[in-house]
Every structure is written in structure tokens, then in C-alpha cells.
Amino acid sequence: MRLIPDGQVLDEELEEVLLLSCELRQRVREQLHLMAQGEYERVKLGVKILSSGKVLAPNLPDAERIQRISLPVEPRVGEVLGLAVAGDHGCTLHFEMQASKGHGRIVPLGSIQKIMRESIEAAAQYIKTHHDELGIGAQWRENYDVAVLATYMGVPKEGPSAGIAMVVGIVSALKRVPVRNDLAMTGEITIMGKVLPVGGIQQKIRAAYDAGIKEVLLPADNLRETENLPAYVLKSLKITPIISIAEALDKALTKFDITAIF
């Protein structure tokens, strides 16, 4: 940029400086949104030049990127689809769980943040106290490690709504029973086995429809929020309300029951 000795700049040069400044601030804001979506909403920054009335705003192609997950080609052990909200749109989340001999560790992978880690621990506690009815040996928390991977590892994942996906995936990995590949789910869980309502239901349902998912499990208390969705979405998707983890496991796990690892 050419600077004039008296400190004056041309309008084009001023626009260049302001646009660069806005872009830097916009990139910082995008990173804050990714790290703590509940605290930092996605906003678009810009500046208005009063003398001309011209509005400048940076165009960041990656800021408008929508995460898309390909559905598994067949039911697989420990592979489960969740639903989330990113900015003003919904997205699918792809989780993989794997159980192996170890010392009872839960290993979160893929930029999983604090609240989602607590959902994993809640899922583990539920499984520990209900191991008999689940057909899982009591010693699994002492003798086995469970790795939980959220794909798109560079993007932080946060929130409690993936709790139901966590418990389904971990049970699948421990029992070696595949999870249906045409189904996605959302819902917060409790250690007593309840499924609690979550936010962003309409955005999540639309994301499931766009991904080609056939059935969505959601908390029964969220069912009313689906009534205003377009008819073509509701016709293509089976929406199944659930109130308990046991219901989710019954719907999500395939009936081809392989012997558990214990």
C-alpha cells in the first residue's frame, strides 16, 4: 500500500487496510466459535466507510463450510451417527468406539471437549451399573480400555446432546454388536438411564434428511418441535421419540447379537 507523507490515504488504500483488519478479527472469532459455540455465536464482521457509505466485509470460504458425513455402507461395530448444530445449520457427527484389553481407561479422541467428555463418563457409569441386563461382564471397566473417536478431529466438539450416541457406541463396541447405519440420534443422558431434551432439533432433523438417514432417535420431550418441519422431510424420515437409554439401544443395535467380549 502507498502511504502519502502527510498521512492521507486514498479510499482504495483505506478499504484495503480495513478489509485486512476485519479479516483478522473474523478469523479469531471463527476459532472462538469452534472452541466454545455456546459462548461465542457465529457472527459476520464488517465495517462501513462513512464518507462513501460503502460496507466492507471479509469473505472467508472456510467459514461457510458445512460438515458432511458419509453414511457407513453397512452396520458396523462401534460406529454410530449423532446430530449436532454448527452455527445456524445442523450437521451429522460420526463416532467410532473401540474396546481393547487394558486398564479401564476411557480415551476421548478427536477434539472432544469437557461437556462431551462428561457425557462419555455418564455413558460408562450407566453401562457399569446395568451390565447384567446389557449382557456385559462386570469387569469391563477394570480390564478393558474404550477409545471414543469423533471424526473431523481438527474441529472441537462440545455439548451434551451426543450422550445417547456415546452410550450406544460403547455398548456396541463391548458387545461386538453392529449399530444400524441408516439411523442417527441426539439426546442428553443421565446415569439413571433417562434421555433428556436438547436444542436445535429442527436443524438436526434437516441435517439427517440431507444425509439420507432413514430414522432419527430423539428425546420424547423434543417431539413437538418437529411438527413445523416441511412435509417432505417428515415423510422421508421416521422420527422415533425415546425416554430411556434402553429404548435407544433396542432401536439402534442390530438384532444379530454376537457374543460379548467377556
Secondary structure, 3 states (H helix, E strand, C coil): CCCCCCCCCCHHHHHHHHHHHHHHHHHHHHHHHHHCCCCCCCCCCCEEECCCCEEECCCCHHHHCCCCCCCCCCCEECEEEEEEEECCEEEEEEEEEEEEECCCCEEEECCECHHHHHHHHHHHHHHHHCHHHHCCCCCHHHHEEEEEEECCCCCCECCCCCHHHHHHHHHHHHHCCEECCCEEECCEECCCCEEECCCCHHHHHHHHHHHCCCEEEEEHHHHHHHCCCCHHHHHHCEEEEECEHHHHHHHHECCCCCCCCC
